[in-house]
Amino acid sequence: MTQRWMCIRVVVGLALVLGVSPALAAGKKESIEKLAARYHEYRQFNGAVLVGDEKGIVLKKAYGLANFEWQVPVAPDTKFRIASVSKQFTAMVIMQLVAEGKLGLEDSLGKLLPDYRQDTGARITLTHLLNHTSGIPNFTSHPEFGAKAARNPIPAAEFIQQFASGDLEFEPGTKYAYSNSGYYLLGSIIERVTGKTYAQAVKERIFDPVGMKDSGYDVSAEVLPKRASGYAAQPDGIRNAAYIEMSHPFAAGGLYSTVEDLYRWDRALATDKLLSPELKQRMFTPALQGYAFGWEVQPVKLDDGKTEVVLQSHRGGVEGFSTLISRSPDKKLAVIVLSNVRGSNVQGLASGLLSILHGVKPQAPRRSIAEAVMTVLSKGTVAEAIATYRTLKATKADEYRFNPGELNRVGYGLLKGGRPADAVEVFKLNVEMYPQDGNAHDSLGEAYLTRGDKVLAAESYRRALELDPKNTGAAKVLQELEQPATKAP
């Protein structure tokens, strides 16, 4: 609760001065609270929410459990891994070093990290790394990262050589391609220039001055009070998230925080405490596809599909967590959504909250069609489940989420459960519903391959590549499938 609620006379007087009725302000808070509660009821959000406007905090509330096994509730000061929301802190430290003359935005990667491969490093600048135009492949998309490296500690120099030094996908500055590798390298640059660890640099330069006492670098081995456990949303319920070695997200996504601390961060950005107005403006200037330095800065349509507002925002996703911060500096609005369930619809919730703040009616959340299908599959046949899907799509399309990802979740759940034949039928339905979705064809190919049908698998992978030529995984599998069989000597 904020001070403005401590004295009703102060609230009424302030509201009258600003031309805002107390009833309207209370109604807005009630609508925000009701929307967040509905998302939680529909199992599309579990975590903490903070909404702020020009007068302060409108709502700060927690929903659900920080630990499902022990039934520990979430609180406003629960610590969450914030994943890629970390990038804005990395960008701020870089800009502070620019302000101090220790870095230049046009400095080359080869100059800043002399051990980096110079044939590409000499062409990549600090700016390219900051706004994802470097052309360096994203290490989380590397075919060997998830299977062979994600769970194991790897020294930084070795990690960079293996996962952040690949051949460029395009000439630096000519295209946009989100790259965690670029932000990993920014963390290494910070450490080399400051002589301190990335964690120390962020703490001393941002967290301490802003008063973010509940934020830091997430180290799995440390005992961290009030840290939320991470989970993954599955069509049949919640599962513990897969382990990830937290040295890998590093400056691209390794921090933890709370909704309260991120609100302090938002308010600090409205001042010149951390960075000069000129460099702050540079940091928030969007480049290709609306990406600035650690922030997406672009016009966004609210839930009415008409009203458009320019937002500074960023989403984050890491094993067990889904996060989002969105701010409108002109109106001093901030929406912070932190969830300890990967797969939570934080984007939908945030869009609804922002719509309410702008006087726009929010879209009601929709139930997961994947959960409805899995409920039938747990007791009946795949034919009955598919029939349920078709019936609900024909009669209750406005009550459920229908998209390629929903059926994909069901299909992979069946594959993991040892039901490849049923998975094929679900993926075939997905392809029927979304014939232009390359990932749907890719998933069907994987199911065919698991079932042992290489001919049909090749057909699906071929179609997936036609729709998405950048699908290197599909290209690799297809190449293996089309290789002529070697004859035994």
C-alpha positions as CSV (number, residue, x, y, z in Angstrom):
1,M,0.0,0.0,0.0
2,T,1.2,3.6,-0.7
3,Q,0.9,6.7,1.4
4,R,-1.9,8.1,-0.8
5,W,-4.3,5.5,0.8
6,M,-3.4,6.5,4.4
7,C,-5.6,9.5,4.4
8,I,-8.8,9.6,2.5
9,R,-9.0,13.4,2.5
10,V,-5.6,13.6,0.8
11,V,-6.8,11.2,-1.8
12,V,-10.0,13.0,-2.5
13,G,-8.3,16.4,-2.6
14,L,-5.6,15.2,-4.9
15,A,-8.1,13.5,-7.2
16,L,-10.2,16.6,-7.4
17,V,-7.1,18.8,-8.2
18,L,-6.1,16.4,-11.0
19,G,-9.6,16.1,-12.3
20,V,-9.9,12.4,-11.5
21,S,-12.8,11.1,-9.4
22,P,-11.9,8.9,-6.5
23,A,-14.5,6.4,-7.7
24,L,-12.8,6.2,-11.1
25,A,-9.4,5.6,-9.5
26,A,-10.8,2.9,-7.3
27,G,-12.6,1.4,-10.2
28,K,-9.4,1.2,-12.2
29,K,-7.6,-0.6,-9.3
30,E,-10.5,-3.0,-9.0
31,S,-10.5,-3.8,-12.7
32,I,-6.7,-4.4,-12.6
33,E,-7.0,-6.7,-9.6
34,K,-9.9,-8.6,-11.2
35,L,-8.1,-9.1,-14.5
36,A,-4.9,-10.5,-12.7
37,A,-7.1,-12.8,-10.6
38,R,-8.9,-14.1,-13.7
39,Y,-5.5,-14.9,-15.4
40,H,-4.5,-16.8,-12.2
41,E,-7.8,-18.6,-12.1
42,Y,-7.3,-19.8,-15.7
43,R,-3.8,-21.0,-14.8
44,Q,-2.2,-18.6,-17.2
45,F,-0.4,-16.6,-14.5
46,N,1.3,-17.4,-11.2
47,G,3.5,-14.8,-9.5
48,A,3.5,-11.1,-8.6
49,V,2.2,-8.0,-10.3
50,L,2.9,-4.3,-9.8
51,V,1.1,-1.5,-11.7
52,G,2.2,2.1,-11.3
53,D,1.0,5.4,-12.6
54,E,2.0,9.1,-12.2
55,K,0.8,9.1,-8.5
56,G,2.5,5.9,-7.4
57,I,1.6,2.2,-7.0
58,V,-1.9,1.4,-8.2
59,L,-1.7,-2.3,-7.4
60,K,1.0,-4.6,-5.9
61,K,-0.2,-8.1,-5.4
62,A,0.9,-11.7,-5.5
63,Y,-1.1,-14.7,-6.9
64,G,-0.4,-18.3,-6.3
65,L,2.6,-20.2,-5.0
66,A,6.3,-19.6,-4.8
67,N,6.8,-23.3,-4.1
68,F,4.1,-25.7,-5.1
69,E,5.5,-28.7,-3.2
70,W,5.5,-26.9,0.1
71,Q,2.5,-24.7,-0.7
72,V,4.5,-21.5,0.0
73,P,2.6,-18.5,-1.3
74,V,4.1,-15.8,-3.5
75,A,4.6,-12.4,-1.9
76,P,5.4,-9.0,-3.4
77,D,9.0,-9.4,-2.2
78,T,9.4,-12.9,-3.7
79,K,12.6,-13.1,-5.8
80,F,12.2,-14.3,-9.5
81,R,14.7,-14.9,-12.2
82,I,14.0,-12.1,-14.6
83,A,15.6,-13.7,-17.6
84,S,16.1,-11.4,-20.6
85,V,14.8,-8.4,-18.6
86,S,18.4,-8.5,-17.4
87,K,19.6,-7.1,-20.7
88,Q,18.5,-3.6,-19.9
89,F,20.8,-3.6,-16.8
90,T,23.6,-4.8,-19.0
91,A,22.9,-2.0,-21.4
92,M,22.9,0.6,-18.6
93,V,26.3,-0.5,-17.3
94,I,27.7,-0.3,-20.8
95,M,26.3,3.2,-21.3
96,Q,27.7,4.3,-17.9
97,L,31.1,3.1,-19.1
98,V,30.6,5.1,-22.3
99,A,29.8,8.2,-20.2
100,E,33.1,7.6,-18.4
101,G,35.0,7.5,-21.6
102,K,36.0,3.8,-21.0
103,L,34.0,2.6,-24.0
104,G,32.9,4.0,-27.3
105,L,29.7,2.9,-29.1
106,E,31.7,2.4,-32.3
107,D,34.5,0.4,-30.6
108,S,34.9,-2.9,-32.3
109,L,34.4,-6.2,-30.6
110,G,37.9,-7.2,-31.7
111,K,39.4,-4.2,-29.9
112,L,37.3,-4.8,-26.7
113,L,38.0,-8.5,-26.6
114,P,41.4,-9.0,-28.2
115,D,41.1,-12.8,-28.0
116,Y,37.9,-12.9,-30.0
117,R,38.2,-14.0,-33.7
118,Q,39.3,-10.9,-35.5
119,D,37.9,-11.7,-39.0
120,T,34.4,-11.1,-37.6
121,G,35.2,-9.2,-34.4
122,A,36.7,-6.3,-36.3
123,R,33.4,-5.7,-38.1
124,I,31.2,-5.8,-35.1
125,T,30.7,-2.7,-32.9
126,L,29.4,-2.2,-29.4
127,T,26.2,-0.8,-30.9
128,H,25.7,-3.9,-33.0
129,L,25.9,-6.0,-29.8
130,L,23.5,-3.7,-27.9
131,N,20.7,-3.7,-30.5
132,H,21.0,-7.2,-31.9
133,T,22.4,-6.3,-35.3
134,S,25.8,-8.1,-34.9
135,G,25.0,-11.2,-37.0
136,I,26.4,-13.4,-34.2
137,P,24.3,-16.6,-34.0
138,N,22.1,-16.9,-30.8
139,F,23.7,-19.6,-28.6
140,T,20.3,-20.7,-27.2
141,S,19.5,-21.8,-30.8
142,H,22.8,-23.7,-31.1
143,P,21.9,-27.4,-31.8
144,E,24.3,-28.6,-29.1
145,F,23.5,-26.1,-26.4
146,G,20.4,-27.6,-24.9
147,A,21.4,-31.2,-25.1
148,K,25.1,-31.0,-24.2
149,A,25.8,-27.7,-22.4
150,A,22.8,-26.2,-20.7
151,R,23.3,-28.1,-17.4
152,N,27.1,-28.0,-17.2
153,P,29.4,-25.1,-16.1
154,I,31.7,-23.9,-18.9
155,P,34.6,-21.4,-18.4
156,A,33.7,-18.1,-20.1
157,A,36.6,-18.2,-22.7
158,E,35.5,-21.7,-23.7
159,F,31.9,-20.8,-23.8
160,I,32.6,-17.8,-26.1
161,Q,34.7,-19.9,-28.4
162,Q,32.1,-22.6,-28.6
163,F,28.8,-20.7,-28.6
164,A,29.4,-17.0,-29.3
165,S,32.0,-17.1,-32.1
166,G,30.1,-18.7,-34.9
167,D,30.2,-17.4,-38.5
168,L,28.1,-14.4,-38.9
169,E,24.5,-14.8,-40.2
170,F,24.7,-11.5,-42.0
171,E,26.9,-8.4,-42.3
172,P,26.8,-6.4,-39.0
173,G,24.3,-3.6,-39.0
174,T,22.2,-4.8,-42.0
175,K,19.6,-6.9,-40.2
176,Y,18.1,-7.6,-36.8
177,A,18.4,-11.0,-35.1
178,Y,17.9,-11.4,-31.4
179,S,21.2,-12.8,-30.0
180,N,21.9,-13.8,-26.4
181,S,25.4,-14.4,-27.6
182,G,25.8,-10.7,-28.1
183,Y,24.8,-9.9,-24.6
184,Y,27.0,-12.6,-23.2
185,L,29.9,-10.8,-24.9
186,L,28.7,-7.5,-23.4
187,G,29.1,-9.0,-20.0
188,S,32.6,-10.1,-20.8
189,I,33.4,-6.6,-22.0
190,I,32.1,-5.1,-18.7
191,E,34.3,-7.5,-16.7
192,R,37.4,-6.7,-18.8
193,V,36.9,-2.9,-18.6
194,T,35.9,-2.7,-14.9
195,G,38.1,-5.4,-13.5
196,K,35.1,-6.7,-11.6
197,T,32.6,-9.5,-12.1
198,Y,29.5,-8.7,-14.0
199,A,27.5,-9.3,-10.7
200,Q,29.6,-6.8,-8.8
201,A,29.4,-4.2,-11.6
202,V,25.6,-4.3,-11.8
203,K,25.3,-4.2,-8.0
204,E,27.6,-1.2,-7.5
205,R,26.5,0.8,-10.5
206,I,22.7,0.2,-10.4
207,F,21.3,-1.9,-7.6
208,D,23.0,-0.1,-4.7
209,P,22.3,3.5,-5.9
210,V,18.7,2.7,-6.7
211,G,18.1,0.8,-3.5
212,M,17.3,-2.5,-5.2
213,K,18.3,-4.6,-2.1
214,D,16.4,-7.7,-3.3
215,S,18.1,-8.0,-6.7
216,G,21.3,-9.7,-7.8
217,Y,22.9,-12.4,-9.9
218,D,21.2,-15.7,-9.5
219,V,23.6,-18.5,-8.4
220,S,21.8,-21.8,-8.0
221,A,24.1,-23.1,-5.3
222,E,23.5,-20.1,-3.0
223,V,20.8,-20.1,-0.3
224,L,18.7,-17.1,-1.3
225,P,15.8,-16.2,1.0
226,K,12.4,-15.8,-0.6
227,R,13.5,-17.2,-4.0
228,A,10.7,-18.6,-6.0
229,S,11.1,-22.2,-7.3
230,G,10.7,-22.5,-11.1
231,Y,8.1,-24.5,-12.9
232,A,6.9,-25.3,-16.4
233,A,3.3,-25.3,-17.5
234,Q,2.2,-28.5,-19.1
235,P,-1.2,-29.3,-20.6
236,D,-1.7,-31.8,-17.8
237,G,-0.4,-29.6,-15.0
238,I,2.7,-28.0,-13.5
239,R,6.1,-29.7,-13.6
240,N,9.4,-28.7,-12.0
241,A,11.5,-26.8,-14.5
242,A,14.6,-28.3,-16.0
243,Y,17.8,-27.3,-14.4
244,I,20.0,-24.7,-16.2
245,E,23.5,-23.7,-15.3
246,M,23.0,-20.0,-14.5
247,S,26.5,-19.0,-15.6
248,H,25.2,-19.4,-19.2
249,P,22.5,-16.7,-19.2
250,F,25.1,-14.4,-17.7
251,A,24.6,-10.8,-18.9
252,A,21.9,-11.9,-21.3
253,G,19.5,-13.2,-18.6
254,G,21.1,-14.1,-15.3
255,L,19.6,-11.7,-12.8
256,Y,16.9,-12.0,-10.2
257,S,14.6,-9.3,-8.8
258,T,11.2,-8.5,-7.3
259,V,8.3,-6.4,-8.6
260,E,9.1,-3.9,-5.9
261,D,12.7,-3.5,-7.0
262,L,11.8,-3.3,-10.7
263,Y,9.4,-0.5,-9.8
264,R,12.3,1.3,-8.1
265,W,14.3,0.8,-11.3
266,D,11.4,2.2,-13.4
267,R,11.2,5.3,-11.2
268,A,15.0,5.8,-11.3
269,L,14.9,5.7,-15.1
270,A,12.7,8.8,-14.9
271,T,15.6,10.7,-13.3
272,D,19.1,11.4,-14.3
273,K,20.6,9.5,-11.4
274,L,22.1,6.7,-13.4
275,L,22.8,8.3,-16.8
276,S,22.8,11.7,-18.5
277,P,19.7,12.6,-20.5
278,E,21.6,12.6,-23.7
279,L,23.0,9.0,-23.3
280,K,19.7,7.8,-21.9
281,Q,17.9,9.1,-25.0
282,R,20.5,7.2,-27.1
283,M,19.9,4.1,-25.1
284,F,16.1,4.3,-25.7
285,T,16.4,5.2,-29.4
286,P,15.1,2.2,-31.4
287,A,17.0,0.7,-34.3
288,L,15.9,-2.2,-36.6
289,Q,12.6,-3.8,-35.6
290,G,12.1,-1.3,-32.7
291,Y,15.0,-2.7,-30.6
292,A,17.1,-0.1,-28.8
293,F,19.7,-0.9,-26.2
294,G,18.2,-3.7,-23.9
295,W,14.7,-2.4,-24.6
296,E,12.0,-2.8,-27.2
297,V,10.8,0.7,-28.0
298,Q,7.9,0.7,-30.4
299,P,4.2,1.5,-30.8
300,V,1.9,-1.2,-29.5
301,K,-1.9,-1.6,-30.0
302,L,-4.0,-2.0,-26.9
303,D,-6.7,-4.6,-26.4
304,D,-9.3,-2.7,-28.5
305,G,-7.1,-3.2,-31.5
306,K,-7.2,0.6,-32.2
307,T,-5.5,2.6,-29.5
308,E,-1.8,2.8,-30.0
309,V,0.8,3.7,-27.5
310,V,4.6,3.8,-27.6
311,L,6.1,1.6,-24.9
312,Q,9.5,0.7,-23.6
313,S,9.3,-2.9,-22.7
314,H,11.0,-6.3,-22.6
315,R,10.0,-9.9,-22.0
316,G,12.1,-12.6,-20.4
317,G,11.9,-16.4,-20.4
318,V,14.2,-18.9,-18.8
319,E,13.7,-22.4,-17.4
320,G,10.9,-22.0,-14.8
321,F,10.2,-18.3,-15.3
322,S,8.3,-15.8,-17.6
323,T,8.7,-12.1,-17.0
324,L,7.8,-8.7,-18.4
325,I,8.4,-5.0,-17.7
326,S,6.6,-2.4,-19.7
327,R,6.6,1.4,-19.2
328,S,5.2,4.5,-20.7
329,P,7.5,7.3,-19.6
330,D,5.4,10.1,-20.9
331,K,2.5,9.1,-18.7
332,K,4.7,7.6,-15.9
333,L,3.0,4.2,-16.3
334,A,4.6,0.9,-15.4
335,V,3.5,-2.7,-15.6
336,I,5.7,-5.4,-14.1
337,V,4.7,-9.1,-14.3
338,L,6.9,-11.8,-12.8
339,S,5.9,-15.5,-13.0
340,N,7.6,-18.6,-11.7
341,V,5.8,-20.7,-14.3
342,R,7.4,-20.8,-17.8
343,G,4.6,-20.7,-20.3
344,S,2.5,-18.1,-18.3
345,N,0.7,-15.6,-20.5
346,V,2.5,-12.6,-19.1
347,Q,2.2,-10.7,-22.4
348,G,-1.6,-11.0,-22.4
349,L,-1.9,-10.0,-18.8
350,A,0.4,-7.0,-19.3
351,S,-1.5,-5.9,-22.4
352,G,-4.8,-6.0,-20.5
353,L,-3.3,-4.0,-17.5
354,L,-2.0,-1.4,-19.8
355,S,-5.3,-1.2,-21.6
356,I,-7.1,-0.5,-18.3
357,L,-4.6,2.2,-17.5
358,H,-5.4,3.9,-20.8
359,G,-9.2,3.6,-20.3
360,V,-9.5,0.7,-22.8
361,K,-11.6,-2.4,-22.0
362,P,-9.2,-5.4,-21.6
363,Q,-9.6,-8.6,-23.4
364,A,-10.7,-11.4,-21.1
365,P,-8.2,-14.3,-20.8
366,R,-9.1,-17.5,-22.5
367,R,-8.7,-21.0,-21.1
368,S,-6.1,-23.3,-22.6
369,I,-7.4,-25.6,-25.3
370,A,-4.4,-27.8,-24.6
371,E,-5.6,-28.5,-21.1
372,A,-9.1,-29.4,-22.4
373,V,-7.6,-31.8,-24.9
374,M,-5.3,-33.4,-22.4
375,T,-8.1,-33.9,-20.0
376,V,-9.9,-36.0,-22.6
377,L,-6.7,-37.8,-23.5
378,S,-6.1,-38.8,-19.8
379,K,-9.3,-40.9,-19.9
380,G,-10.2,-41.4,-23.5
381,T,-8.8,-41.9,-27.0
382,V,-7.0,-39.5,-29.3
383,A,-10.0,-39.6,-31.6
384,E,-12.2,-38.4,-28.8
385,A,-9.7,-35.6,-27.9
386,I,-9.6,-34.4,-31.5
387,A,-13.4,-34.4,-31.6
388,T,-13.5,-32.3,-28.5
389,Y,-11.0,-29.8,-30.0
390,R,-13.2,-29.5,-33.1
391,T,-16.4,-29.0,-31.1
392,L,-14.9,-26.4,-28.8
393,K,-13.4,-24.5,-31.8
394,A,-16.8,-24.5,-33.5
395,T,-18.9,-23.6,-30.5
396,K,-16.7,-21.8,-28.0
397,A,-13.9,-20.2,-29.9
398,D,-14.0,-17.1,-27.7
399,E,-13.5,-19.0,-24.5
400,Y,-10.3,-20.9,-25.4
401,R,-6.9,-20.1,-26.8
402,F,-6.5,-21.5,-30.2
403,N,-3.0,-21.3,-31.7
404,P,-0.3,-23.6,-33.0
405,G,1.6,-23.6,-29.7
406,E,-1.4,-25.1,-27.8
407,L,-1.6,-28.3,-29.9
408,N,2.2,-28.5,-30.0
409,R,2.2,-28.7,-26.2
410,V,-0.2,-31.6,-26.4
411,G,1.8,-33.4,-29.0
412,Y,5.1,-33.2,-27.2
413,G,3.5,-34.2,-24.0
414,L,2.3,-37.4,-25.8
415,L,5.8,-38.0,-27.2
416,K,7.4,-37.7,-23.8
417,G,4.7,-40.0,-22.5
418,G,5.7,-42.7,-25.0
419,R,2.6,-42.3,-27.2
420,P,4.1,-41.4,-30.6
421,A,1.1,-42.7,-32.6
422,D,-1.3,-40.4,-30.7
423,A,1.2,-37.6,-31.0
424,V,1.2,-37.9,-34.8
425,E,-2.6,-37.5,-34.9
426,V,-2.4,-34.4,-32.8
427,F,0.4,-32.9,-34.9
428,K,-1.6,-33.8,-38.0
429,L,-4.5,-31.8,-36.6
430,N,-2.2,-28.9,-35.9
431,V,-0.9,-28.9,-39.5
432,E,-4.5,-29.0,-40.7
433,M,-5.5,-26.0,-38.6
434,Y,-2.3,-24.0,-39.3
435,P,-1.0,-25.2,-42.7
436,Q,1.3,-22.2,-43.0
437,D,3.1,-22.7,-39.7
438,G,6.5,-24.1,-40.3
439,N,7.0,-25.2,-36.7
440,A,3.8,-27.3,-36.9
441,H,5.2,-29.3,-39.8
442,D,8.6,-29.6,-38.1
443,S,6.9,-31.1,-35.0
444,L,4.9,-33.5,-37.2
445,G,8.1,-34.6,-38.8
446,E,9.7,-35.3,-35.4
447,A,6.7,-37.4,-34.4
448,Y,6.8,-39.4,-37.6
449,L,10.5,-39.9,-37.0
450,T,9.9,-41.1,-33.5
451,R,7.3,-43.5,-34.8
452,G,9.9,-44.8,-37.3
453,D,8.2,-43.4,-40.5
454,K,11.2,-41.8,-42.3
455,V,9.4,-41.1,-45.6
456,L,6.6,-39.1,-44.0
457,A,9.1,-37.4,-41.7
458,A,11.1,-36.2,-44.6
459,E,8.0,-34.8,-46.3
460,S,7.1,-32.9,-43.1
461,Y,10.6,-31.5,-42.6
462,R,10.8,-30.5,-46.3
463,R,7.5,-28.5,-45.9
464,A,8.8,-27.0,-42.7
465,L,11.9,-25.7,-44.5
466,E,9.8,-24.3,-47.3
467,L,7.9,-22.2,-44.8
468,D,10.9,-21.4,-42.7
469,P,14.2,-21.5,-44.6
470,K,16.1,-20.5,-41.4
471,N,15.1,-23.7,-39.6
472,T,18.6,-25.2,-39.4
473,G,17.4,-28.1,-37.2
474,A,15.0,-29.3,-39.8
475,A,17.6,-28.9,-42.6
476,K,20.1,-31.0,-40.6
477,V,17.5,-33.8,-40.0
478,L,16.3,-33.7,-43.6
479,Q,19.9,-34.0,-44.9
480,E,20.4,-37.1,-42.7
481,L,17.1,-38.6,-43.9
482,E,17.9,-38.1,-47.5
483,Q,21.4,-39.5,-47.4
484,P,21.6,-42.8,-49.4
485,A,22.0,-45.8,-47.2
486,T,25.5,-47.3,-47.1
487,K,25.7,-50.9,-48.2
488,A,27.4,-53.3,-45.8
489,P,30.7,-54.6,-47.2
